[in-house]
Amino acid sequence: RVLDSTPLYDAVATMDTVTLIRSALRALLHAADIELEAGLRALLVSGDDYASTAKPQIDWDDRQAREQLIDSRARDAYVALALLDGRELTEPVDQAAQLLASVVGQDLEQTGDGVFRIARKVAKDRIISTVDPDARHGHKTSARGFDGYKGHVAVDPDSEIVTDTVVSAGNVGDAAVAQDLIDDLLKEHPAGEATGATTVAEPVAESVSEPVGTPAGETAEPSDRPVPAEQRAVYGDAAYGSGAFLDLLAGANIASGCKTQPPTAAGGRFAKDRFVIDLGADTVTCPGELTVPIRRGREGDGIALFGAGCITCPLRAQCTTAAGGRTVSVGRHEQRLADARAQQQQPEWQADYRATRPKVERKLGHLMRRKHGGRRARVRGKDKVDADFNLLAAAVNIARLTVLGIRSTGSGWSAATA
């Protein structure tokens, strides 16, 4: 399998803070029954009836007017939530209240004099639209952002058939959903039933596909046949080279063709690979030959603190600017990452990666063709976008099967002769 993801732009406009609060309040008033709506409206202090989607008419160049607008709508939101606190709510009202609470909680902060203002930060999982609350800010690269979702795909590199798709919010990392994309391989050899391998398996150039050269009239083998262990392999860019995912692959006896980023350090200082990490002794030795123990946490991750040893070290300027000295993080998957970095330096591994991984990018190009709707989601909500993306992949697969000459014979499937 070859894995990758692509942005899917949401089908709604991204809202600013004022629009988010007003839209969430309007939704709450709409969901409430007549009696509850009357009680809510009696507490509103801003004078806004929340009937229109248009922004209030103020002088937007006047800073004080903008601050008063934000503070008054925030107070409306909080008094509405206070009225609902402890009440038995219907499901629509409960959902609307939760959305309102999320919106005001993510974007607002209260100053020392009690005034609400827009927080000088961006919430980690910020809701960007009340019309599509599942959409999120995403980044395909550090310089390229988007709003909406990510479409994740797994492709068989030989047949170029899409074997699985997953849609996530735009801020979800690729490795977080990678396991769902290869569940067909994991069913062959579930994680936790490993062969005891401690290093990543050698990559293989061949992947599993339907037999294209089957003579006409002969039935091809079923597509759900078991995949031979020596042919199970997963390829991906550095987004999939996390220690946890590499450990999952090794535990299921699946060869890894996933890149792992080399360690880096700001300002050209000593990167982590300049330190000697002895996992047997649980120590780290710095370039200045100072050795310190690794302090492990409950989950197995650890940290090496060099502290006072950095004060008189002649290499300090090349290593750290921290007043407390250099620290080195040692994760629970440190050995797995080290093995992967060593493996991907091999010419055979690099040649296999270059020959295999680009095939998924071509397939993503097929999925994003304008005649299929392009990158713009046609529906709202993650579940609907996921179903639509899955349907798109099925349509592209049918087109690919036609190219391969796969056809139904009534008693099975056959492929065109070469």
Order of alpha helices (4+ residues) and beta strands (2+ residues): beta-alpha-alpha-alpha-alpha-beta-beta-beta-beta-beta-alpha-alpha-beta-alpha-beta-beta-beta-beta-beta-alpha-beta-alpha-alpha-alpha-alpha-beta-beta
